[in-house]
């Protein structure tokens, strides 16, 4: 994108300036040819005056061209610097996003584990109160298979600990 803006700047500044310099050059050449053809001294003086008035314009155009060239180089350096800064910021933001995603995944995993432990505790509490698996499943809004699995695991752990 920076090359497009530099190319556009080059197109709208440098090319017309070069065209103007060529036009001035051709005007000067034409005037010199005219001067050679004309023998009358009055005409020579008029041509000399025109050439004298065009010479400062050519110098001024050359100076402007050099100033624009320097400004163009400065703008290119600035654009390059801005791009480097943006690249660094994008990299830093990308790292921050990755860290935030990792933290979020870790928090979700911990929340899921605590919810699972809460569900197991609630199932075991209701079973200790004498409720069957079907009733526990309805009260906790979970599947009866999940309740049965929790109760079976509890029985097996109790049997192993004896």
C-alpha positions in Angstrom: 0.0 0.0 0.0 2.9 2.4 0.8 4.3 1.8 -2.7 0.9 2.8 -4.2 1.0 6.1 -2.4 4.6 6.7 -3.3 3.9 5.8 -6.9 0.9 8.1 -6.9 3.0 10.9 -5.4 5.7 10.3 -8.0 3.1 10.3 -10.7 1.4 13.6 -9.7 4.6 15.5 -8.7 7.6 14.2 -10.5 6.2 13.4 -14.0 4.5 16.8 -14.5 7.7 18.5 -13.3 9.8 16.5 -15.8 7.3 17.3 -18.5 7.6 21.0 -17.6 11.4 20.8 -17.7 11.2 19.2 -21.2 8.8 21.8 -22.4 11.1 24.6 -21.1 14.0 22.9 -22.8 12.2 22.7 -26.1 11.1 26.3 -25.8 14.7 27.3 -25.3 15.8 25.2 -28.3 13.1 26.7 -30.4 14.1 30.2 -29.4 17.8 29.5 -30.2 16.8 28.2 -33.7 14.7 31.3 -34.2 17.6 33.4 -33.1 20.0 31.8 -35.7 17.5 32.4 -38.5 16.9 36.0 -37.7 19.6 38.5 -38.6 18.0 41.5 -37.3 19.6 42.7 -34.1 16.3 43.9 -32.6 14.9 40.4 -32.9 18.1 39.0 -31.3 17.7 41.4 -28.4 14.1 40.3 -27.9 15.1 36.6 -28.0 17.9 37.3 -25.5 15.4 39.0 -23.1 13.1 36.0 -23.4 16.0 33.6 -22.7 17.1 35.7 -19.8 13.7 35.6 -18.3 13.4 31.9 -18.9 16.7 31.0 -17.3 15.6 31.8 -13.7 12.5 29.8 -14.4 14.5 26.8 -15.4 16.8 27.2 -12.3 13.7 27.6 -10.1 12.1 24.4 -11.7 15.4 22.5 -11.1 15.5 23.7 -7.5 11.8 22.7 -7.0 12.5 19.3 -8.5 15.4 18.7 -6.1 13.3 19.9 -3.1 10.4 17.6 -4.2 12.8 14.7 -4.6 14.2 15.2 -1.1 10.7 15.5 0.4 9.7 12.3 -1.4 12.7 10.5 0.1 11.7 11.8 3.5 8.1 10.6 3.1 9.4 7.2 2.1 11.6 7.0 5.2 8.6 8.1 7.3 6.3 5.5 5.7 9.0 2.8 6.3 9.3 3.8 9.9 5.5 3.8 10.4 5.2 0.4 8.9 7.9 -1.0 11.2 6.1 0.5 14.2 2.8 -1.0 13.0 4.4 -4.4 12.5 5.8 -4.3 16.1 2.4 -3.3 17.5 0.6 -6.0 15.5 3.0 -8.6 16.8 2.6 -7.4 20.4 -1.2 -7.5 20.0 -1.1 -10.9 18.5 0.9 -12.2 21.5 -1.5 -10.5 23.9 -4.5 -12.2 22.2 -2.8 -15.6 22.3 -2.1 -15.2 26.0 -5.7 -14.1 26.7 -7.0 -17.1 24.8 -4.8 -19.4 26.7 -5.9 -17.9 30.0 -9.6 -18.1 29.0 -9.2 -21.8 28.0 -7.6 -22.5 31.4 -10.3 -20.6 33.3 -13.0 -22.5 31.3 -11.3 -25.8 32.1 -11.2 -25.0 35.8 -14.8 -23.9 35.8 -15.9 -27.1 34.1 -14.0 -29.2 36.6 -15.6 -27.3 39.5 -19.0 -27.7 38.0 -18.4 -31.4 37.5 -17.3 -31.7 41.2 -20.4 -29.7 42.3 -22.7 -32.1 40.3 -21.0 -35.1 41.8 -21.4 -33.7 45.3 -25.1 -32.9 44.7 -25.8 -36.4 43.3 -24.1 -38.1 46.2 -25.9 -35.8 48.7 -29.3 -36.7 47.2 -28.4 -40.4 47.1 -27.4 -40.2 50.8 -30.9 -38.8 51.4 -32.3 -41.9 49.9 -33.4 -40.7 46.5 -33.1 -43.0 43.5 -31.2 -42.2 40.3 -34.3 -41.3 38.3 -35.5 -38.7 40.8 -32.0 -37.3 41.3 -31.7 -36.9 37.5 -35.0 -35.0 37.3 -34.1 -32.7 40.2 -30.7 -31.9 38.9 -31.8 -31.7 35.2 -29.1 -34.2 34.1 -29.4 -37.5 32.3 -30.1 -40.7 34.4 -27.1 -42.4 32.8 -24.8 -39.6 34.2 -26.4 -40.0 37.7 -26.0 -43.8 37.5 -22.4 -43.5 36.4 -21.6 -41.2 39.4 -23.3 -43.5 41.8 -21.6 -46.6 40.4 -18.2 -44.9 40.6 -18.9 -44.0 44.2 -19.8 -47.6 45.0 -16.7 -48.9 43.4 -14.5 -46.4 45.2 -16.1 -47.4 48.5 -15.5 -51.1 47.7 -11.9 -50.4 46.9 -11.2 -48.4 50.0 -12.6 -51.3 52.3 
